[in-house]
Amino acid sequence: MTTHNLRAGPETVRIGVFNALFPPVMTIESGDRVEVECVSGRESVMPPAGSPFTIPPELSAILVANPGVTAGHIVTGPIAIAGAMPGDTLEIRIEKIVPGADWGYNLIRPLAGTLPEDFHETTLMHIPVDKARGSCTLPWGTELTLAPFFGVMGVAPPPEFGTIASKEPRIHGGNLDNKEMTAGSTLFLPVWVPGANFSVGDGHGVQGDGEVCVTALEMCLTGTFSFVLHKGVGLKMPRAETPTHFISMGLNEDLDQAMKQALREMIAFICARSNLSREQAYSFCSLAVDFHVTQTVNGEKGVHGLLKKGLLF
């Protein structure tokens, strides 16, 4: 196993879009590990002059190189995996996630979020992060324990998609916003282009299921990932697992359809891992699988199913 380092900078990030034609900034072998630096923010959400917070120089350089940017995730990559081809599956093991700044922010944006009809004013909170204690403190005094993860983890989409926004999660992954994807978890993504071309960003220090106001604790994070290529093991949708659970995912602009997709994916997973019939798997889901609303704010809404490990035979 070789360990690589990928720093965030104007030449190694892009803002707000995925495209199968984006060339990789790094090529690695299956089994390699990469430490990836990711930054979050734009001019309008930076801490004011005189604040006690430090802006990472990498973030400042990216903003200077991209003047006028008002929206879009800053994602680092793509990372190509040698030998990856359409029809394969890429396993991404999330080994470590550490804060990259002493602050993050939360933003309510007009016409966005789960209740756009109720909240019409821009509301921005800068939230101090105690990296040593692994916590953040909200303006009214509540302290939350950090549970950092990356909102955006995705491979290149199918070429026929062209350029697509990073906002909507799709079959390539992307803006999944799944809070279960902390260190120790694993994401499985279908490969759509040679090399797979994985990108990551949108650091979240902590988030509740739903991400209802449109943002979590948005912050700079650095993640360490190892990549394992599975030849010819094609998936239709992203899947994941944590140390304790198997996870299916559903994505659709209609929350009911997202639920159905997550359920169908879980039924298929159970049938592939056991001798249960589809009818038995369906009943088993009703008895033993928890389905959570992942997020309701990205156009394509998300639902994920959680099956506790040790229940299948």
Contacts in CASP RR format, 6 or more apart in sequence:
PFRMAT RR
TARGET T0000
AUTHOR 0000-0000-0000
METHOD contacts of the structure
MODEL  1
MTTHNLRAGPETVRIGVFNALFPPVMTIESGDRVEVECVSGRESVMPPAG
SPFTIPPELSAILVANPGVTAGHIVTGPIAIAGAMPGDTLEIRIEKIVPG
ADWGYNLIRPLAGTLPEDFHETTLMHIPVDKARGSCTLPWGTELTLAPFF
GVMGVAPPPEFGTIASKEPRIHGGNLDNKEMTAGSTLFLPVWVPGANFSV
GDGHGVQGDGEVCVTALEMCLTGTFSFVLHKGVGLKMPRAETPTHFISMG
LNEDLDQAMKQALREMIAFICARSNLSREQAYSFCSLAVDFHVTQTVNGE
KGVHGLLKKGLLF
1 31 0 8 1.000
1 32 0 8 1.000
1 33 0 8 1.000
1 226 0 8 1.000
2 28 0 8 1.000
2 29 0 8 1.000
2 32 0 8 1.000
2 33 0 8 1.000
3 32 0 8 1.000
3 33 0 8 1.000
3 34 0 8 1.000
3 35 0 8 1.000
4 26 0 8 1.000
4 28 0 8 1.000
4 32 0 8 1.000
4 33 0 8 1.000
4 34 0 8 1.000
4 35 0 8 1.000
5 34 0 8 1.000
5 35 0 8 1.000
6 12 0 8 1.000
6 25 0 8 1.000
6 26 0 8 1.000
6 34 0 8 1.000
6 35 0 8 1.000
6 36 0 8 1.000
6 37 0 8 1.000
6 76 0 8 1.000
6 77 0 8 1.000
6 79 0 8 1.000
7 37 0 8 1.000
7 58 0 8 1.000
8 37 0 8 1.000
8 38 0 8 1.000
8 39 0 8 1.000
8 58 0 8 1.000
8 59 0 8 1.000
8 62 0 8 1.000
8 74 0 8 1.000
8 76 0 8 1.000
9 58 0 8 1.000
9 61 0 8 1.000
9 62 0 8 1.000
9 65 0 8 1.000
9 76 0 8 1.000
10 61 0 8 1.000
10 62 0 8 1.000
10 65 0 8 1.000
10 66 0 8 1.000
11 25 0 8 1.000
12 25 0 8 1.000
12 76 0 8 1.000
12 77 0 8 1.000
13 39 0 8 1.000
13 62 0 8 1.000
13 74 0 8 1.000
13 75 0 8 1.000
13 76 0 8 1.000
13 77 0 8 1.000
14 22 0 8 1.000
14 74 0 8 1.000
14 75 0 8 1.000
14 77 0 8 1.000
14 199 0 8 1.000
15 62 0 8 1.000
15 66 0 8 1.000
15 69 0 8 1.000
15 72 0 8 1.000
15 73 0 8 1.000
15 74 0 8 1.000
15 75 0 8 1.000
16 71 0 8 1.000
16 72 0 8 1.000
16 73 0 8 1.000
16 74 0 8 1.000
16 75 0 8 1.000
16 165 0 8 1.000
16 166 0 8 1.000
16 167 0 8 1.000
17 163 0 8 1.000
17 164 0 8 1.000
17 165 0 8 1.000
17 166 0 8 1.000
18 154 0 8 1.000
18 156 0 8 1.000
18 157 0 8 1.000
18 161 0 8 1.000
18 163 0 8 1.000
18 164 0 8 1.000
18 165 0 8 1.000
18 166 0 8 1.000
18 172 0 8 1.000
18 174 0 8 1.000
18 199 0 8 1.000
19 156 0 8 1.000
19 157 0 8 1.000
19 161 0 8 1.000
19 162 0 8 1.000
19 163 0 8 1.000
19 164 0 8 1.000
20 156 0 8 1.000
20 157 0 8 1.000
20 158 0 8 1.000
20 159 0 8 1.000
20 161 0 8 1.000
20 162 0 8 1.000
20 192 0 8 1.000
20 193 0 8 1.000
20 197 0 8 1.000
21 159 0 8 1.000
21 162 0 8 1.000
22 78 0 8 1.000
22 156 0 8 1.000
22 197 0 8 1.000
23 78 0 8 1.000
24 77 0 8 1.000
24 78 0 8 1.000
24 79 0 8 1.000
24 80 0 8 1.000
24 195 0 8 1.000
24 197 0 8 1.000
25 77 0 8 1.000
25 78 0 8 1.000
25 79 0 8 1.000
26 34 0 8 1.000
26 77 0 8 1.000
26 79 0 8 1.000
26 80 0 8 1.000
27 79 0 8 1.000
27 80 0 8 1.000
27 81 0 8 1.000
27 82 0 8 1.000
27 195 0 8 1.000
28 34 0 8 1.000
28 79 0 8 1.000
28 80 0 8 1.000
28 81 0 8 1.000
28 82 0 8 1.000
28 227 0 8 1.000
29 81 0 8 1.000
29 82 0 8 1.000
30 81 0 8 1.000
30 82 0 8 1.000
30 83 0 8 1.000
30 84 0 8 1.000
30 227 0 8 1.000
30 228 0 8 1.000
30 229 0 8 1.000
31 226 0 8 1.000
31 227 0 8 1.000
31 228 0 8 1.000
31 229 0 8 1.000
32 226 0 8 1.000
32 227 0 8 1.000
33 95 0 8 1.000
33 224 0 8 1.000
33 225 0 8 1.000
33 226 0 8 1.000
33 227 0 8 1.000
34 79 0 8 1.000
34 224 0 8 1.000
34 225 0 8 1.000
34 226 0 8 1.000
34 227 0 8 1.000
35 222 0 8 1.000
35 223 0 8 1.000
35 224 0 8 1.000
36 76 0 8 1.000
36 77 0 8 1.000
36 79 0 8 1.000
36 200 0 8 1.000
36 222 0 8 1.000
36 223 0 8 1.000
36 224 0 8 1.000
36 225 0 8 1.000
37 58 0 8 1.000
37 76 0 8 1.000
37 100 0 8 1.000
37 220 0 8 1.000
37 222 0 8 1.000
37 223 0 8 1.000
38 74 0 8 1.000
38 75 0 8 1.000
38 76 0 8 1.000
38 150 0 8 1.000
38 200 0 8 1.000
38 201 0 8 1.000
38 202 0 8 1.000
38 203 0 8 1.000
38 220 0 8 1.000
38 221 0 8 1.000
38 222 0 8 1.000
38 223 0 8 1.000
39 56 0 8 1.000
39 58 0 8 1.000
39 59 0 8 1.000
39 62 0 8 1.000
39 74 0 8 1.000
39 220 0 8 1.000
40 59 0 8 1.000
40 73 0 8 1.000
40 74 0 8 1.000
40 104 0 8 1.000
40 201 0 8 1.000
40 202 0 8 1.000
40 203 0 8 1.000
40 218 0 8 1.000
40 219 0 8 1.000
40 220 0 8 1.000
40 221 0 8 1.000
41 59 0 8 1.000
41 63 0 8 1.000
41 74 0 8 1.000
41 105 0 8 1.000
41 218 0 8 1.000
42 63 0 8 1.000
42 69 0 8 1.000
42 70 0 8 1.000
42 71 0 8 1.000
42 72 0 8 1.000
43 63 0 8 1.000
43 68 0 8 1.000
43 69 0 8 1.000
44 70 0 8 1.000
45 105 0 8 1.000
45 107 0 8 1.000
45 124 0 8 1.000
45 218 0 8 1.000
46 55 0 8 1.000
47 53 0 8 1.000
47 55 0 8 1.000
47 103 0 8 1.000
47 126 0 8 1.000
51 126 0 8 1.000
52 128 0 8 1.000
53 101 0 8 1.000
53 102 0 8 1.000
53 103 0 8 1.000
53 126 0 8 1.000
53 128 0 8 1.000
54 101 0 8 1.000
54 102 0 8 1.000
54 103 0 8 1.000
55 101 0 8 1.000
56 100 0 8 1.000
56 101 0 8 1.000
56 220 0 8 1.000
59 74 0 8 1.000
59 101 0 8 1.000
59 220 0 8 1.000
62 74 0 8 1.000
63 69 0 8 1.000
72 165 0 8 1.000
72 166 0 8 1.000
72 167 0 8 1.000
73 152 0 8 1.000
73 166 0 8 1.000
73 167 0 8 1.000
73 175 0 8 1.000
73 201 0 8 1.000
73 202 0 8 1.000
74 201 0 8 1.000
74 202 0 8 1.000
75 152 0 8 1.000
75 166 0 8 1.000
75 199 0 8 1.000
75 200 0 8 1.000
75 201 0 8 1.000
75 202 0 8 1.000
76 199 0 8 1.000
76 200 0 8 1.000
76 201 0 8 1.000
77 197 0 8 1.000
77 198 0 8 1.000
77 199 0 8 1.000
77 200 0 8 1.000
78 155 0 8 1.000
78 156 0 8 1.000
78 197 0 8 1.000
78 198 0 8 1.000
78 199 0 8 1.000
79 197 0 8 1.000
79 198 0 8 1.000
79 199 0 8 1.000
79 227 0 8 1.000
80 194 0 8 1.000
80 195 0 8 1.000
80 196 0 8 1.000
80 197 0 8 1.000
81 90 0 8 1.000
81 195 0 8 1.000
81 196 0 8 1.000
81 198 0 8 1.000
81 227 0 8 1.000
81 229 0 8 1.000
82 195 0 8 1.000
83 194 0 8 1.000
83 195 0 8 1.000
83 229 0 8 1.000
84 90 0 8 1.000
84 191 0 8 1.000
84 194 0 8 1.000
84 195 0 8 1.000
84 196 0 8 1.000
84 229 0 8 1.000
85 191 0 8 1.000
85 194 0 8 1.000
85 195 0 8 1.000
85 231 0 8 1.000
86 191 0 8 1.000
86 192 0 8 1.000
86 193 0 8 1.000
86 194 0 8 1.000
87 190 0 8 1.000
87 191 0 8 1.000
87 232 0 8 1.000
87 233 0 8 1.000
87 234 0 8 1.000
88 190 0 8 1.000
88 191 0 8 1.000
88 196 0 8 1.000
88 229 0 8 1.000
88 230 0 8 1.000
88 231 0 8 1.000
88 232 0 8 1.000
88 233 0 8 1.000
88 234 0 8 1.000
89 188 0 8 1.000
89 189 0 8 1.000
89 190 0 8 1.000
89 191 0 8 1.000
89 229 0 8 1.000
89 230 0 8 1.000
89 232 0 8 1.000
89 233 0 8 1.000
89 234 0 8 1.000
89 235 0 8 1.000
90 155 0 8 1.000
90 188 0 8 1.000
90 189 0 8 1.000
90 190 0 8 1.000
90 191 0 8 1.000
90 196 0 8 1.000
90 198 0 8 1.000
90 227 0 8 1.000
90 228 0 8 1.000
90 229 0 8 1.000
90 230 0 8 1.000
91 186 0 8 1.000
91 187 0 8 1.000
91 188 0 8 1.000
91 227 0 8 1.000
91 228 0 8 1.000
91 229 0 8 1.000
91 230 0 8 1.000
92 153 0 8 1.000
92 186 0 8 1.000
92 187 0 8 1.000
92 188 0 8 1.000
92 189 0 8 1.000
92 198 0 8 1.000
92 225 0 8 1.000
92 226 0 8 1.000
92 227 0 8 1.000
93 184 0 8 1.000
93 186 0 8 1.000
93 225 0 8 1.000
93 226 0 8 1.000
93 227 0 8 1.000
93 228 0 8 1.000
94 149 0 8 1.000
94 150 0 8 1.000
94 181 0 8 1.000
94 182 0 8 1.000
94 183 0 8 1.000
94 184 0 8 1.000
94 185 0 8 1.000
94 186 0 8 1.000
94 187 0 8 1.000
94 223 0 8 1.000
94 224 0 8 1.000
94 225 0 8 1.000
95 183 0 8 1.000
95 184 0 8 1.000
95 223 0 8 1.000
95 224 0 8 1.000
95 225 0 8 1.000
95 226 0 8 1.000
96 183 0 8 1.000
96 223 0 8 1.000
96 224 0 8 1.000
97 148 0 8 1.000
97 149 0 8 1.000
97 150 0 8 1.000
97 182 0 8 1.000
97 183 0 8 1.000
97 221 0 8 1.000
97 222 0 8 1.000
97 223 0 8 1.000
97 224 0 8 1.000
98 131 0 8 1.000
98 148 0 8 1.000
98 221 0 8 1.000
98 222 0 8 1.000
98 223 0 8 1.000
99 129 0 8 1.000
99 131 0 8 1.000
99 134 0 8 1.000
99 146 0 8 1.000
99 148 0 8 1.000
99 205 0 8 1.000
99 219 0 8 1.000
99 220 0 8 1.000
99 221 0 8 1.000
100 131 0 8 1.000
100 219 0 8 1.000
100 220 0 8 1.000
100 221 0 8 1.000
100 222 0 8 1.000
101 129 0 8 1.000
101 219 0 8 1.000
101 220 0 8 1.000
102 128 0 8 1.000
102 129 0 8 1.000
102 130 0 8 1.000
102 131 0 8 1.000
103 126 0 8 1.000
103 127 0 8 1.000
103 128 0 8 1.000
103 129 0 8 1.000
103 219 0 8 1.000
104 126 0 8 1.000
104 127 0 8 1.000
104 129 0 8 1.000
104 136 0 8 1.000
104 205 0 8 1.000
104 217 0 8 1.000
104 218 0 8 1.000
104 219 0 8 1.000
104 220 0 8 1.000
105 124 0 8 1.000
105 125 0 8 1.000
105 126 0 8 1.000
105 127 0 8 1.000
105 215 0 8 1.000
105 217 0 8 1.000
105 218 0 8 1.000
105 219 0 8 1.000
106 124 0 8 1.000
106 125 0 8 1.000
106 127 0 8 1.000
106 213 0 8 1.000
106 215 0 8 1.000
106 216 0 8 1.000
106 217 0 8 1.000
106 218 0 8 1.000
107 122 0 8 1.000
107 123 0 8 1.000
107 124 0 8 1.000
107 125 0 8 1.000
107 213 0 8 1.000
107 214 0 8 1.000
107 215 0 8 1.000
107 218 0 8 1.000
108 119 0 8 1.000
108 121 0 8 1.000
108 122 0 8 1.000
108 123 0 8 1.000
108 124 0 8 1.000
108 213 0 8 1.000
108 214 0 8 1.000
108 215 0 8 1.000
109 122 0 8 1.000
109 214 0 8 1.000
109 215 0 8 1.000
110 116 0 8 1.000
110 119 0 8 1.000
110 120 0 8 1.000
110 121 0 8 1.000
110 122 0 8 1.000
112 214 0 8 1.000
112 297 0 8 1.000
113 119 0 8 1.000
113 212 0 8 1.000
113 213 0 8 1.000
113 214 0 8 1.000
113 296 0 8 1.000
113 297 0 8 1.000
114 210 0 8 1.000
114 212 0 8 1.000
114 213 0 8 1.000
114 214 0 8 1.000
114 296 0 8 1.000
114 297 0 8 1.000
115 212 0 8 1.000
119 213 0 8 1.000
125 138 0 8 1.000
125 139 0 8 1.000
127 136 0 8 1.000
127 137 0 8 1.000
127 138 0 8 1.000
127 139 0 8 1.000
127 217 0 8 1.000
128 136 0 8 1.000
128 137 0 8 1.000
129 135 0 8 1.000
129 136 0 8 1.000
129 146 0 8 1.000
129 205 0 8 1.000
129 217 0 8 1.000
129 219 0 8 1.000
130 136 0 8 1.000
130 137 0 8 1.000
134 145 0 8 1.000
134 146 0 8 1.000
135 143 0 8 1.000
135 144 0 8 1.000
135 145 0 8 1.000
135 146 0 8 1.000
136 143 0 8 1.000
136 144 0 8 1.000
136 146 0 8 1.000
136 205 0 8 1.000
136 206 0 8 1.000
136 217 0 8 1.000
137 143 0 8 1.000
137 144 0 8 1.000
138 144 0 8 1.000
144 206 0 8 1.000
144 217 0 8 1.000
145 206 0 8 1.000
146 205 0 8 1.000
146 206 0 8 1.000
146 217 0 8 1.000
147 179 0 8 1.000
147 182 0 8 1.000
147 205 0 8 1.000
147 206 0 8 1.000
147 207 0 8 1.000
148 182 0 8 1.000
148 183 0 8 1.000
148 203 0 8 1.000
148 204 0 8 1.000
148 205 0 8 1.000
148 206 0 8 1.000
148 219 0 8 1.000
148 221 0 8 1.000
149 178 0 8 1.000
149 179 0 8 1.000
149 180 0 8 1.000
149 181 0 8 1.000
149 182 0 8 1.000
149 203 0 8 1.000
149 204 0 8 1.000
149 205 0 8 1.000
149 207 0 8 1.000
150 181 0 8 1.000
150 200 0 8 1.000
150 201 0 8 1.000
150 202 0 8 1.000
150 203 0 8 1.000
150 204 0 8 1.000
150 221 0 8 1.000
150 223 0 8 1.000
151 174 0 8 1.000
151 175 0 8 1.000
151 176 0 8 1.000
151 177 0 8 1.000
151 178 0 8 1.000
151 181 0 8 1.000
151 201 0 8 1.000
151 202 0 8 1.000
151 203 0 8 1.000
151 204 0 8 1.000
151 216 0 8 1.000
152 166 0 8 1.000
152 174 0 8 1.000
152 175 0 8 1.000
152 176 0 8 1.000
152 199 0 8 1.000
152 200 0 8 1.000
152 201 0 8 1.000
152 202 0 8 1.000
152 203 0 8 1.000
153 173 0 8 1.000
153 174 0 8 1.000
153 176 0 8 1.000
153 181 0 8 1.000
153 187 0 8 1.000
153 189 0 8 1.000
153 198 0 8 1.000
153 199 0 8 1.000
153 200 0 8 1.000
153 201 0 8 1.000
154 172 0 8 1.000
154 173 0 8 1.000
154 174 0 8 1.000
154 189 0 8 1.000
154 198 0 8 1.000
154 199 0 8 1.000
154 200 0 8 1.000
155 172 0 8 1.000
155 173 0 8 1.000
155 189 0 8 1.000
155 190 0 8 1.000
155 191 0 8 1.000
155 192 0 8 1.000
155 193 0 8 1.000
155 196 0 8 1.000
155 197 0 8 1.000
155 198 0 8 1.000
155 199 0 8 1.000
156 172 0 8 1.000
156 192 0 8 1.000
156 193 0 8 1.000
156 196 0 8 1.000
156 197 0 8 1.000
157 164 0 8 1.000
157 170 0 8 1.000
157 171 0 8 1.000
157 172 0 8 1.000
157 192 0 8 1.000
158 171 0 8 1.000
158 172 0 8 1.000
158 192 0 8 1.000
158 193 0 8 1.000
159 192 0 8 1.000
159 193 0 8 1.000
161 170 0 8 1.000
164 170 0 8 1.000
166 174 0 8 1.000
166 175 0 8 1.000
166 202 0 8 1.000
167 175 0 8 1.000
167 298 0 8 1.000
167 299 0 8 1.000
168 175 0 8 1.000
168 298 0 8 1.000
168 299 0 8 1.000
168 300 0 8 1.000
169 175 0 8 1.000
169 176 0 8 1.000
169 177 0 8 1.000
169 251 0 8 1.000
169 298 0 8 1.000
169 300 0 8 1.000
169 302 0 8 1.000
170 251 0 8 1.000
170 300 0 8 1.000
171 190 0 8 1.000
171 192 0 8 1.000
171 236 0 8 1.000
171 237 0 8 1.000
171 238 0 8 1.000
171 251 0 8 1.000
172 189 0 8 1.000
172 190 0 8 1.000
172 192 0 8 1.000
173 189 0 8 1.000
173 238 0 8 1.000
175 202 0 8 1.000
175 298 0 8 1.000
176 238 0 8 1.000
176 249 0 8 1.000
176 294 0 8 1.000
176 302 0 8 1.000
177 202 0 8 1.000
177 204 0 8 1.000
177 207 0 8 1.000
177 210 0 8 1.000
177 211 0 8 1.000
177 216 0 8 1.000
177 294 0 8 1.000
177 295 0 8 1.000
177 298 0 8 1.000
178 240 0 8 1.000
178 247 0 8 1.000
178 249 0 8 1.000
178 294 0 8 1.000
178 304 0 8 1.000
179 204 0 8 1.000
179 207 0 8 1.000
179 208 0 8 1.000
179 209 0 8 1.000
179 294 0 8 1.000
180 240 0 8 1.000
180 242 0 8 1.000
180 245 0 8 1.000
180 247 0 8 1.000
180 304 0 8 1.000
180 306 0 8 1.000
181 187 0 8 1.000
181 240 0 8 1.000
182 242 0 8 1.000
184 242 0 8 1.000
184 243 0 8 1.000
185 240 0 8 1.000
185 241 0 8 1.000
185 242 0 8 1.000
185 243 0 8 1.000
186 240 0 8 1.000
186 241 0 8 1.000
186 242 0 8 1.000
187 238 0 8 1.000
187 239 0 8 1.000
187 240 0 8 1.000
188 235 0 8 1.000
188 238 0 8 1.000
188 239 0 8 1.000
188 240 0 8 1.000
188 241 0 8 1.000
189 196 0 8 1.000
189 198 0 8 1.000
189 235 0 8 1.000
189 238 0 8 1.000
190 234 0 8 1.000
190 235 0 8 1.000
190 236 0 8 1.000
190 237 0 8 1.000
190 238 0 8 1.000
191 234 0 8 1.000
196 229 0 8 1.000
198 227 0 8 1.000
200 223 0 8 1.000
200 225 0 8 1.000
201 221 0 8 1.000
202 218 0 8 1.000
203 216 0 8 1.000
203 218 0 8 1.000
203 219 0 8 1.000
203 220 0 8 1.000
203 221 0 8 1.000
204 216 0 8 1.000
204 217 0 8 1.000
204 218 0 8 1.000
204 219 0 8 1.000
204 221 0 8 1.000
205 216 0 8 1.000
205 217 0 8 1.000
205 219 0 8 1.000
205 221 0 8 1.000
206 216 0 8 1.000
206 217 0 8 1.000
207 216 0 8 1.000
207 217 0 8 1.000
208 216 0 8 1.000
209 292 0 8 1.000
209 293 0 8 1.000
209 294 0 8 1.000
209 295 0 8 1.000
210 293 0 8 1.000
210 294 0 8 1.000
210 295 0 8 1.000
210 296 0 8 1.000
210 297 0 8 1.000
211 295 0 8 1.000
211 296 0 8 1.000
211 297 0 8 1.000
212 296 0 8 1.000
212 297 0 8 1.000
213 297 0 8 1.000
214 297 0 8 1.000
236 265 0 8 1.000
237 248 0 8 1.000
237 249 0 8 1.000
237 250 0 8 1.000
237 251 0 8 1.000
237 261 0 8 1.000
237 265 0 8 1.000
238 249 0 8 1.000
239 246 0 8 1.000
239 247 0 8 1.000
239 248 0 8 1.000
239 249 0 8 1.000
239 265 0 8 1.000
239 269 0 8 1.000
240 246 0 8 1.000
240 247 0 8 1.000
240 249 0 8 1.000
240 304 0 8 1.000
241 247 0 8 1.000
241 309 0 8 1.000
243 309 0 8 1.000
244 308 0 8 1.000
244 309 0 8 1.000
245 306 0 8 1.000
245 307 0 8 1.000
245 308 0 8 1.000
245 309 0 8 1.000
246 269 0 8 1.000
246 306 0 8 1.000
246 307 0 8 1.000
246 309 0 8 1.000
247 304 0 8 1.000
247 305 0 8 1.000
247 306 0 8 1.000
247 307 0 8 1.000
248 262 0 8 1.000
248 263 0 8 1.000
248 265 0 8 1.000
248 266 0 8 1.000
248 269 0 8 1.000
248 304 0 8 1.000
248 305 0 8 1.000
248 307 0 8 1.000
249 261 0 8 1.000
249 262 0 8 1.000
249 265 0 8 1.000
249 294 0 8 1.000
249 302 0 8 1.000
249 303 0 8 1.000
249 304 0 8 1.000
249 305 0 8 1.000
250 258 0 8 1.000
250 259 0 8 1.000
250 261 0 8 1.000
250 262 0 8 1.000
250 265 0 8 1.000
250 302 0 8 1.000
250 303 0 8 1.000
250 304 0 8 1.000
251 258 0 8 1.000
251 261 0 8 1.000
251 300 0 8 1.000
251 301 0 8 1.000
251 302 0 8 1.000
252 258 0 8 1.000
252 261 0 8 1.000
252 300 0 8 1.000
252 301 0 8 1.000
252 302 0 8 1.000
253 299 0 8 1.000
253 300 0 8 1.000
253 301 0 8 1.000
254 301 0 8 1.000
255 293 0 8 1.000
255 296 0 8 1.000
255 301 0 8 1.000
255 302 0 8 1.000
255 303 0 8 1.000
258 300 0 8 1.000
258 301 0 8 1.000
258 302 0 8 1.000
258 303 0 8 1.000
259 291 0 8 1.000
259 303 0 8 1.000
261 303 0 8 1.000
262 291 0 8 1.000
262 302 0 8 1.000
262 303 0 8 1.000
262 304 0 8 1.000
262 305 0 8 1.000
263 285 0 8 1.000
263 291 0 8 1.000
263 305 0 8 1.000
266 281 0 8 1.000
266 285 0 8 1.000
266 289 0 8 1.000
266 305 0 8 1.000
266 307 0 8 1.000
267 278 0 8 1.000
267 281 0 8 1.000
267 282 0 8 1.000
267 285 0 8 1.000
269 307 0 8 1.000
270 276 0 8 1.000
270 281 0 8 1.000
270 284 0 8 1.000
270 285 0 8 1.000
270 307 0 8 1.000
270 312 0 8 1.000
271 277 0 8 1.000
271 278 0 8 1.000
271 281 0 8 1.000
273 312 0 8 1.000
274 281 0 8 1.000
274 312 0 8 1.000
274 313 0 8 1.000
275 313 0 8 1.000
276 284 0 8 1.000
285 307 0 8 1.000
288 307 0 8 1.000
288 308 0 8 1.000
288 311 0 8 1.000
289 305 0 8 1.000
289 306 0 8 1.000
289 307 0 8 1.000
290 305 0 8 1.000
290 306 0 8 1.000
291 303 0 8 1.000
291 304 0 8 1.000
291 305 0 8 1.000
291 306 0 8 1.000
292 303 0 8 1.000
292 304 0 8 1.000
292 305 0 8 1.000
292 306 0 8 1.000
293 301 0 8 1.000
293 302 0 8 1.000
293 303 0 8 1.000
294 301 0 8 1.000
294 302 0 8 1.000
294 303 0 8 1.000
294 304 0 8 1.000
295 301 0 8 1.000
295 302 0 8 1.000
296 302 0 8 1.000
END
